[in-house]
Amino acid sequence: MVLLLISVTVLHLVTLAMLLIATVEKAWWVWADSQITDLWYDCFHDNATSSWLCASANETDWLQSVQALMVLSVLFSSISFLVFLGQLFTMSTGGLFYFTGLCQTFAGFTAFAACLIFTFRREEILDDSRDVSTGRFGYCFILAWGCVPLLLISGVLYVHLRRKQ
């Protein structure tokens, strides 16, 4: 039982870290090795100063929905972890972690919706004069997609997990 609790906790913390990185880091769309776009900024690498120069991303309705869904996903996963810790120490023996599983599942669905919107509406989100076909998805986008099944699996694990002595 202890091994199961440790593995579920580690899985939760790993997915929470992946979600946080995917939400805040700078690589949802890569135009070239020197130009990247994320949910918050458009950046390019200045070779003269060897630094990234960033400007706020163009706020479109689609981008705002992706931003909101990713932030909600991080919040749901954080709340889920805090509730899990609280339930772990206060719940009676034999109780199930329903609320924790429900929050974690909601986190998975919101991340899934954000990734779907960015996948299918990237032309409107990027709203740039450059051709979208010259770019590619960045590692943060791939991290966000990777979080979706992990969040849903951990949500199901929480629902079936019973507190024992």
N, CA, C and O of each residue as an XYZ file, in Angstrom:
660
protein
N       0.824     -1.194      0.000
C       0.000      0.000      0.000
C       0.871      1.262      0.000
O       0.560      2.241     -0.678
N       1.937      1.225      0.750
C       2.828      2.382      0.826
C       3.468      2.634     -0.533
O       3.598      3.782     -0.960
N       3.865      1.570     -1.204
C       4.468      1.714     -2.530
C       3.484      2.323     -3.521
O       3.869      3.145     -4.353
N       2.211      1.925     -3.438
C       1.180      2.484     -4.319
C       0.977      3.979     -4.034
O       0.872      4.778     -4.964
N       0.922      4.349     -2.772
C       0.759      5.760     -2.414
C       1.951      6.596     -2.884
O       1.778      7.710     -3.377
N       3.139      6.061     -2.731
C       4.331      6.787     -3.176
C       4.328      6.945     -4.686
O       4.646      8.017     -5.201
N       3.968      5.876     -5.404
C       3.971      5.965     -6.867
C       2.890      6.911     -7.384
O       3.125      7.640     -8.347
N       1.712      6.915     -6.762
C       0.654      7.840     -7.171
C       1.065      9.284     -6.866
O       0.804     10.185     -7.663
N       1.696      9.498     -5.738
C       2.164     10.842     -5.380
C       3.240     11.323     -6.342
O       3.215     12.474     -6.778
N       4.184     10.449     -6.675
C       5.235     10.821     -7.620
C       4.640     11.108     -8.993
O       5.028     12.079     -9.642
N       3.699     10.271     -9.447
C       3.033     10.511    -10.729
C       2.331     11.859    -10.728
O       2.401     12.598    -11.710
N       1.666     12.180     -9.648
C       0.954     13.461     -9.550
C       1.935     14.629     -9.606
O       1.704     15.599    -10.328
N       3.019     14.542     -8.853
C       3.994     15.628     -8.844
C       4.682     15.787    -10.193
O       4.966     16.908    -10.617
N       4.953     14.676    -10.870
C       5.574     14.753    -12.195
C       4.631     15.414    -13.191
O       5.052     16.276    -13.963
N       3.363     15.019    -13.182
C       2.417     15.635    -14.122
C       2.185     17.103    -13.783
O       2.016     17.923    -14.686
N       2.174     17.442    -12.513
C       2.021     18.848    -12.127
C       3.213     19.676    -12.600
O       3.039     20.793    -13.087
N       4.415     19.136    -12.458
C       5.605     19.842    -12.942
C       5.578     19.978    -14.469
O       5.921     21.032    -15.004
N       5.176     18.924    -15.163
C       5.081     18.986    -16.622
C       4.058     20.022    -17.059
O       4.296     20.770    -18.008
N       2.918     20.072    -16.372
C       1.888     21.074    -16.695
C       2.399     22.488    -16.476
O       2.165     23.377    -17.294
N       3.086     22.685    -15.385
C       3.609     24.010    -15.082
C       4.643     24.439    -16.115
O       4.637     25.586    -16.559
N       5.523     23.535    -16.495
C       6.515     23.849    -17.522
C       5.837     24.141    -18.855
O       6.195     25.095    -19.545
N       4.858     23.317    -19.213
C       4.157     23.518    -20.484
C       3.400     24.843    -20.506
O       3.257     25.451    -21.566
N       2.922     25.289    -19.374
C       2.155     26.531    -19.327
C       3.042     27.768    -19.354
O       2.686     28.761    -19.987
N       4.181     27.730    -18.685
C       4.987     28.939    -18.554
C       6.192     29.027    -19.474
O       6.678     30.125    -19.742
N       6.667     27.938    -19.946
C       7.905     27.948    -20.735
C       7.636     28.418    -22.156
O       6.484     28.496    -22.582
N       8.710     28.735    -22.896
C       8.598     29.415    -24.180
C       8.734     28.519    -25.401
O       9.657     28.753    -26.182
N       7.936     27.560    -25.625
C       8.126     26.793    -26.865
C       6.883     26.006    -27.269
O       6.925     24.778    -27.345
N       5.798     26.691    -27.523
C       4.623     25.994    -28.053
C       4.708     25.900    -29.569
O       4.236     24.929    -30.161
N       5.300     26.890    -30.190
C       5.474     26.873    -31.643
C       6.862     27.404    -31.962
O       7.256     28.460    -31.466
N       7.602     26.677    -32.786
C       8.965     27.059    -33.146
C       8.984     27.392    -34.628
O       8.722     26.529    -35.465
N       9.294     28.644    -34.955
C       9.373     29.060    -36.358
C      10.692     28.640    -36.953
O      10.734     28.091    -38.054
N      11.740     28.886    -36.257
C      13.095     28.496    -36.646
C      13.840     28.319    -35.336
O      13.264     28.494    -34.262
N      15.088     27.979    -35.417
C      15.837     27.810    -34.176
C      15.987     29.115    -33.405
O      16.345     29.109    -32.227
N      15.714     30.229    -34.069
C      15.888     31.517    -33.402
C      14.572     32.254    -33.163
O      14.592     33.388    -32.683
N      13.428     31.643    -33.485
C      12.139     32.288    -33.261
C      11.159     31.279    -32.664
O      10.938     30.204    -33.222
N      10.571     31.646    -31.513
C       9.621     30.766    -30.842
C       8.413     31.565    -30.376
O       8.480     32.780    -30.192
N       7.317     30.857    -30.190
C       6.085     31.461    -29.697
C       5.517     30.556    -28.615
O       5.527     29.332    -28.750
N       5.029     31.154    -27.553
C       4.362     30.366    -26.524
C       2.994     30.965    -26.252
O       2.483     31.742    -27.059
N       2.409     30.617    -25.142
C       1.074     31.117    -24.817
C       1.079     32.587    -24.416
O       0.034     33.237    -24.424
N       2.239     33.106    -24.069
C       2.292     34.453    -23.532
C       3.137     35.411    -24.368
O       2.837     36.604    -24.421
N       4.194     34.909    -25.028
C       5.139     35.784    -25.718
C       5.535     35.237    -27.090
O       5.487     34.035    -27.351
N       5.931     36.180    -27.957
C       6.612     35.866    -29.211
C       8.062     36.299    -29.015
O       8.326     37.455    -28.684
N       8.997     35.380    -29.218
C      10.400     35.676    -28.929
C      11.288     35.345    -30.121
O      10.988     34.451    -30.913
N      12.382     36.080    -30.228
C      13.416     35.724    -31.189
C      14.775     35.916    -30.539
O      14.947     36.760    -29.659
N      15.722     35.132    -30.980
C      17.062     35.156    -30.407
C      17.904     36.197    -31.132
O      18.050     36.153    -32.354
N      18.451     37.127    -30.371
C      19.321     38.159    -30.918
C      20.761     37.660    -30.814
O      21.307     37.520    -29.719
N      21.363     37.395    -31.970
C      22.731     36.873    -31.986
C      23.749     37.883    -31.476
O      24.781     37.499    -30.927
N      23.474     39.146    -31.648
C      24.423     40.176    -31.219
C      24.577     40.188    -29.701
O      25.688     40.324    -29.189
N      23.473     40.047    -28.990
C      23.520     40.069    -27.523
C      23.403     38.680    -26.909
O      23.544     38.533    -25.695
N      23.150     37.668    -27.718
C      22.966     36.283    -27.248
C      21.872     36.192    -26.191
O      22.027     35.521    -25.171
N      20.770     36.875    -26.454
C      19.644     36.827    -25.528
C      18.345     36.746    -26.314
O      18.298     37.036    -27.510
N      17.296     36.345    -25.611
C      15.972     36.271    -26.221
C      15.274     37.606    -26.035
O      15.240     38.148    -24.930
N      14.719     38.134    -27.111
C      13.924     39.356    -27.064
C      12.467     38.954    -27.260
O      12.110     38.340    -28.265
N      11.643     39.306    -26.299
C      10.256     38.844    -26.309
C       9.280     40.015    -26.283
O       9.537     41.051    -25.669
N       8.167     39.825    -26.956
C       7.057     40.777    -26.938
C       5.788     39.997    -26.623
O       5.707     38.798    -26.887
N       4.818     40.671    -26.070
C       3.558     40.002    -25.749
C       2.922     39.434    -27.002
O       2.973     40.038    -28.073
N       2.324     38.265    -26.852
C       1.656     37.622    -27.981
C       0.386     38.386    -28.332
O      -0.221     39.025    -27.473
N      -0.005     38.316    -29.589
C      -1.260     38.938    -30.021
C      -2.416     38.218    -29.351
O      -2.577     37.007    -29.498
N      -3.214     38.968    -28.619
C      -4.323     38.376    -27.873
C      -5.502     38.099    -28.806
O      -6.188     39.023    -29.245
N      -5.723     36.852    -29.096
C      -6.914     36.446    -29.840
C      -7.808     35.663    -28.896
O      -7.366     35.227    -27.832
N      -9.054     35.486    -29.280
C      -9.976     34.722    -28.434
C      -9.506     33.286    -28.257
O      -9.628     32.719    -27.171
N      -8.970     32.698    -29.316
C      -8.486     31.314    -29.230
C      -7.291     31.218    -28.297
O      -7.200     30.282    -27.502
N      -6.380     32.168    -28.383
C      -5.213     32.145    -27.501
C      -5.628     32.317    -26.047
O      -5.104     31.638    -25.164
N      -6.561     33.217    -25.798
C      -7.030     33.417    -24.431
C      -7.709     32.168    -23.883
O      -7.593     31.872    -22.694
N      -8.413     31.440    -24.732
C      -9.045     30.210    -24.255
C      -8.005     29.147    -23.938
O      -8.158     28.409    -22.965
N      -6.949     29.055    -24.741
C      -5.879     28.090    -24.457
C      -5.165     28.492    -23.163
O      -4.877     27.638    -22.325
N      -4.883     29.771    -23.000
C      -4.239     30.243    -21.776
C      -5.091     29.898    -20.549
O      -4.585     29.360    -19.565
N      -6.373     30.210    -20.618
C      -7.265     29.959    -19.490
C      -7.367     28.469    -19.177
O      -7.357     28.079    -18.009
N      -7.465     27.635    -20.209
C      -7.587     26.201    -19.977
C      -6.315     25.611    -19.373
O      -6.387     24.731    -18.516
N      -5.164     26.084    -19.808
C      -3.911     25.571    -19.233
C      -3.743     26.026    -17.778
O      -3.286     25.252    -16.937
N      -4.106     27.264    -17.484
C      -4.037     27.737    -16.103
C      -5.032     26.962    -15.235
O      -4.715     26.592    -14.105
N      -6.225     26.719    -15.760
C      -7.203     25.909    -15.025
C      -6.691     24.496    -14.775
O      -6.918     23.926    -13.709
N      -6.012     23.946    -15.743
C      -5.458     22.611    -15.582
C      -4.432     22.573    -14.452
O      -4.431     21.649    -13.639
N      -3.566     23.575    -14.405
C      -2.587     23.648    -13.318
C      -3.295     23.823    -11.976
O      -2.919     23.194    -10.987
N      -4.312     24.672    -11.942
C      -5.056     24.889    -10.690
C      -5.774     23.625    -10.230
O      -5.703     23.270     -9.053
N      -6.466     22.939    -11.145
C      -7.148     21.705    -10.776
C      -6.170     20.658    -10.259
O      -6.455     19.974     -9.276
N      -5.031     20.530    -10.908
C      -4.046     19.544    -10.468
C      -3.448     19.921     -9.112
O      -3.199     19.047     -8.282
N      -3.219     21.205     -8.884
C      -2.694     21.659     -7.590
C      -3.708     21.436     -6.476
O      -3.366     20.948     -5.399
N      -4.950     21.797     -6.746
C      -6.013     21.576     -5.759
C      -6.157     20.090     -5.480
O      -6.332     19.681     -4.333
N      -6.085     19.295     -6.515
C      -6.184     17.849     -6.355
C      -5.088     17.317     -5.445
O      -5.351     16.468     -4.593
N      -3.871     17.802     -5.611
C      -2.771     17.325     -4.772
C      -2.958     17.759     -3.318
O      -2.737     16.970     -2.399
N      -3.364     19.005     -3.112
C      -3.581     19.478     -1.744
C      -4.722     18.727     -1.064
O      -4.628     18.391      0.117
N      -5.793     18.464     -1.799
C      -6.914     17.710     -1.245
C      -6.480     16.280     -0.938
O      -6.873     15.719      0.084
N      -5.670     15.687     -1.819
C      -5.163     14.339     -1.580
C      -4.376     14.272     -0.278
O      -4.561     13.353      0.520
N      -3.495     15.251     -0.064
C      -2.720     15.262      1.179
C      -3.639     15.421      2.390
O      -3.448     14.764      3.413
N      -4.633     16.294      2.265
C      -5.580     16.468      3.364
C      -6.392     15.208      3.628
O      -6.575     14.819      4.782
N      -6.877     14.569      2.573
C      -7.654     13.349      2.732
C      -6.800     12.203      3.267
O      -7.291     11.349      4.006
N      -5.551     12.187      2.899
C      -4.654     11.118      3.324
C      -4.521     11.074      4.844
O      -4.392     10.000      5.431
N      -4.552     12.241      5.476
C      -4.363     12.293      6.915
C      -5.670     12.422      7.706
O      -5.670     12.200      8.917
N      -6.775     12.772      7.055
C      -8.025     12.975      7.808
C      -9.116     11.978      7.467
O     -10.059     11.824      8.242
N      -9.021     11.295      6.332
C     -10.078     10.396      5.905
C     -10.083      9.126      6.753
O      -9.039      8.652      7.200
N     -11.277      8.592      6.960
C     -11.388      7.349      7.721
C     -10.905      6.172      6.874
O     -10.838      6.262      5.648
N     -10.578      5.092      7.530
C     -10.091      3.896      6.847
C     -11.160      3.362      5.901
O     -12.332      3.271      6.268
N     -10.757      3.012      4.694
C     -11.679      2.481      3.694
C     -12.287      3.533      2.796
O     -13.008      3.195      1.857
N     -12.013      4.813      3.059
C     -12.564      5.885      2.241
C     -11.890      5.959      0.880
O     -10.736      5.564      0.718
N     -12.620      6.465     -0.079
C     -12.105      6.618     -1.435
C     -11.766      8.082     -1.700
O     -12.364      8.980     -1.106
N     -10.823      8.317     -2.578
C     -10.358      9.656     -2.914
C     -11.134     10.189     -4.125
O     -10.536     10.524     -5.148
N     -12.456     10.267     -4.009
C     -13.288     10.686     -5.137
C     -13.004     12.117     -5.580
O     -12.809     12.371     -6.769
N     -12.979     13.043     -4.640
C     -12.803     14.449     -5.009
C     -11.431     14.683     -5.636
O     -11.299     15.450     -6.590
N     -10.419     14.022     -5.099
C      -9.075     14.133     -5.661
C      -9.053     13.622     -7.098
O      -8.488     14.267     -7.982
N      -9.666     12.470     -7.329
C      -9.726     11.898     -8.675
C     -10.516     12.771     -9.630
O     -10.146     12.915    -10.796
N     -11.606     13.355     -9.143
C     -12.428     14.226     -9.976
C     -11.655     15.485    -10.387
O     -11.707     15.892    -11.548
N     -10.944     16.095     -9.447
C     -10.138     17.283     -9.773
C      -9.037     16.937    -10.761
O      -8.766     17.706    -11.684
N      -8.406     15.793    -10.577
C      -7.322     15.397    -11.471
C      -7.858     15.086    -12.870
O      -7.205     15.390    -13.868
N      -9.027     14.490    -12.940
C      -9.647     14.214    -14.228
C     -10.040     15.513    -14.933
O      -9.865     15.635    -16.146
N     -10.570     16.483    -14.183
C     -10.872     17.794    -14.763
C      -9.601     18.452    -15.295
O      -9.626     19.085    -16.350
N      -8.495     18.307    -14.573
C      -7.223     18.851    -15.052
C      -6.841     18.215    -16.380
O      -6.356     18.899    -17.282
N      -7.055     16.923    -16.503
C      -6.760     16.237    -17.763
C      -7.637     16.719    -18.900
O      -7.158     16.921    -20.016
N      -8.918     16.904    -18.624
C      -9.833     17.353    -19.681
C      -9.560     18.790    -20.100
O      -9.682     19.119    -21.280
N      -9.191     19.658    -19.151
C      -8.894     21.038    -19.539
C      -7.597     21.118    -20.341
O      -7.508     21.895    -21.291
N      -6.596     20.328    -19.972
C      -5.360     20.291    -20.768
C      -5.635     19.716    -22.152
O      -5.072     20.181    -23.143
N      -6.494     18.711    -22.222
C      -6.868     18.113    -23.502
C      -7.552     19.148    -24.400
O      -7.245     19.249    -25.588
N      -8.479     19.913    -23.823
C      -9.179     20.939    -24.603
C      -8.216     22.020    -25.084
O      -8.321     22.479    -26.221
N      -7.277     22.430    -24.229
C      -6.302     23.448    -24.622
C      -5.421     22.952    -25.772
O      -5.154     23.689    -26.720
N      -4.982     21.718    -25.679
C      -4.132     21.157    -26.750
C      -4.908     21.012    -28.054
O      -4.370     21.278    -29.128
N      -6.160     20.596    -27.968
C      -6.985     20.475    -29.174
C      -7.201     21.824    -29.836
O      -7.095     21.947    -31.057
N      -7.503     22.832    -29.038
C      -7.724     24.170    -29.597
C      -6.455     24.669    -30.272
O      -6.515     25.205    -31.379
N      -5.306     24.499    -29.619
C      -4.057     24.973    -30.221
C      -3.726     24.179    -31.477
O      -3.195     24.735    -32.438
N      -4.033     22.892    -31.481
C      -3.743     22.059    -32.653
C      -4.541     22.510    -33.864
O      -3.990     22.679    -34.951
N      -5.830     22.704    -33.674
C      -6.697     22.994    -34.817
C      -6.844     24.473    -35.141
O      -7.278     24.812    -36.242
N      -6.503     25.350    -34.231
C      -6.659     26.792    -34.449
C      -5.340     27.543    -34.388
O      -5.324     28.733    -34.073
N      -4.236     26.872    -34.682
C      -2.932     27.524    -34.552
C      -2.766     28.680    -35.529
O      -2.059     29.638    -35.216
N      -3.399     28.622    -36.714
C      -3.273     29.745    -37.660
C      -3.869     31.013    -37.062
O      -3.272     32.086    -37.153
N      -5.057     30.891    -36.444
C      -5.692     32.056    -35.832
C      -4.950     32.496    -34.570
O      -4.855     33.691    -34.288
N      -4.425     31.534    -33.813
C      -3.722     31.864    -32.571
C      -2.409     32.579    -32.867
O      -2.092     33.592    -32.243
N      -1.653     32.054    -33.812
C      -0.356     32.651    -34.126
C      -0.509     33.974    -34.850
O       0.301     34.881    -34.659
N      -1.548     34.099    -35.687
C      -1.918     35.358    -36.332
C      -0.684     36.174    -36.742
O      -0.487     37.306    -36.300
N       0.123     35.569    -37.587
C       1.386     36.182    -37.975
C       1.467     36.272    -39.488
O       0.766     35.560    -40.206
N       2.324     37.150    -39.957
C       2.501     37.283    -41.400
C       3.302     36.117    -41.970
O       3.285     35.883    -43.179
N       3.993     35.393    -41.116
C       4.772     34.243    -41.569
C       3.858     33.066    -41.861
O       2.754     32.971    -41.324
N       4.326     32.183    -42.709
C       3.576     30.990    -43.073
C       3.692     29.965    -41.945
O       4.795     29.621    -41.521
N       2.553     29.486    -41.466
C       2.540     28.531    -40.362
C       3.203     27.219    -40.762
O       3.746     26.514    -39.911
N       3.161     26.888    -42.042
C       3.742     25.619    -42.478
C       5.268     25.610    -42.367
O       5.881     24.550    -42.491
N       5.892     26.768    -42.135
C       7.350     26.794    -41.978
C       7.767     26.496    -40.547
O       8.955     26.322    -40.278
N       6.815     26.433    -39.627
C       7.141     26.171    -38.230
C       6.752     24.767    -37.816
O       6.276     23.966    -38.621
N       6.971     24.487    -36.526
C       6.628     23.179    -35.971
C       6.230     23.356    -34.504
O       6.497     24.387    -33.887
N       5.591     22.328    -33.975
C       5.211     22.365    -32.571
C       6.456     22.263    -31.699
O       7.400     21.543    -32.024
N       6.446     22.993    -30.587
C       7.574     22.995    -29.673
C       7.425     21.969    -28.567
O       6.410     21.278    -28.475
N       8.437     21.877    -27.736
C       8.436     20.840    -26.704
C       7.382     21.078    -25.623
O       6.917     20.115    -25.014
N       6.992     22.324    -25.367
C       5.956     22.583    -24.367
C       4.600     22.069    -24.828
O       3.809     21.576    -24.024
N       4.338     22.186    -26.110
C       3.102     21.638    -26.668
C       3.099     20.115    -26.524
O       2.079     19.521    -26.179
N       4.239     19.495    -26.790
C       4.344     18.042    -26.662
C       4.217     17.626    -25.194
O       3.601     16.604    -24.892
N       4.796     18.408    -24.283
C       4.638     18.141    -22.848
C       3.173     18.220    -22.429
O       2.694     17.391    -21.655
N       2.471     19.218    -22.943
C       1.054     19.372    -22.604
C       0.253     18.159    -23.085
O      -0.598     17.648    -22.357
N       0.525     17.699    -24.312
C      -0.149     16.498    -24.809
C       0.230     15.275    -23.978
O      -0.607     14.406    -23.736
N       1.480     15.204    -23.542
C       1.914     14.083    -22.712
C       1.255     14.073    -21.345
O       1.070     13.012    -20.747
N       0.905     15.240    -20.852
C       0.233     15.337    -19.549
C      -1.187     14.786    -19.581
O      -1.673     14.265    -18.577
N      -1.846     14.895    -20.710
C      -3.258     14.515    -20.797
C      -3.487     13.067    -20.351
O      -4.280     12.849    -19.435
N      -2.830     12.068    -20.953
C      -3.103     10.699    -20.488
C      -2.621     10.450    -19.062
O      -3.240      9.684    -18.324
N      -1.512     11.097    -18.666
C      -1.030     10.911    -17.298
C      -2.017     11.462    -16.271
O      -2.238     10.852    -15.225
N      -2.606     12.611    -16.572
C      -3.607     13.192    -15.668
C      -4.854     12.313    -15.588
O      -5.395     12.093    -14.505
N      -5.302     11.817    -16.723
C      -6.495     10.973    -16.717
C      -6.241      9.643    -16.014
O      -7.105      9.147    -15.291
N      -5.057      9.065    -16.223
C      -4.717      7.807    -15.546
C      -4.630      8.014    -14.041
O      -5.149      7.204    -13.273
N      -3.979      9.089    -13.615
C      -3.886      9.330    -12.179
C      -5.247      9.659    -11.577
O      -5.512      9.314    -10.425
N      -6.108     10.318    -12.336
C      -7.469     10.569    -11.850
C      -8.228      9.278    -11.615
O      -8.926      9.141    -10.611
N      -8.098      8.331    -12.530
C      -8.753      7.023    -12.370
C      -8.132      6.262    -11.200
O      -8.847      5.601    -10.447
N      -6.815      6.348    -11.039
C      -6.161      5.684     -9.908
C      -6.663      6.236     -8.576
O      -6.894      5.476     -7.636
N      -6.831      7.547     -8.494
C      -7.330      8.144     -7.260
C      -8.746      7.674     -6.940
O      -9.069      7.433     -5.776
N      -9.587      7.541     -7.953
C     -10.967      7.122     -7.712
C     -11.009      5.707     -7.165
O     -11.877      5.391     -6.351
N     -10.092      4.847     -7.589
C     -10.084      3.446     -7.143
C      -9.205      3.213     -5.907
O      -9.189      2.110     -5.360
N      -8.488      4.224     -5.474
C      -7.585      4.092     -4.342
C      -8.370      4.180     -3.037
O      -9.147      5.114     -2.837
N      -8.167      3.215     -2.158
C      -8.807      3.223     -0.830
C      -7.765      3.529      0.232
O      -6.609      3.117      0.136
N      -8.201      4.254      1.235
C      -7.292      4.529      2.352
C      -7.325      3.326      3.284
O      -8.380      2.892      3.747
N      -6.129      2.807      3.541
C      -6.005      1.673      4.466
C      -5.124      2.092      5.620
O      -4.514      3.160      5.592
N      -5.058      1.260      6.624
C      -4.232      1.520      7.807
C      -2.800      1.618      7.456
O      -1.962      1.834      8.332
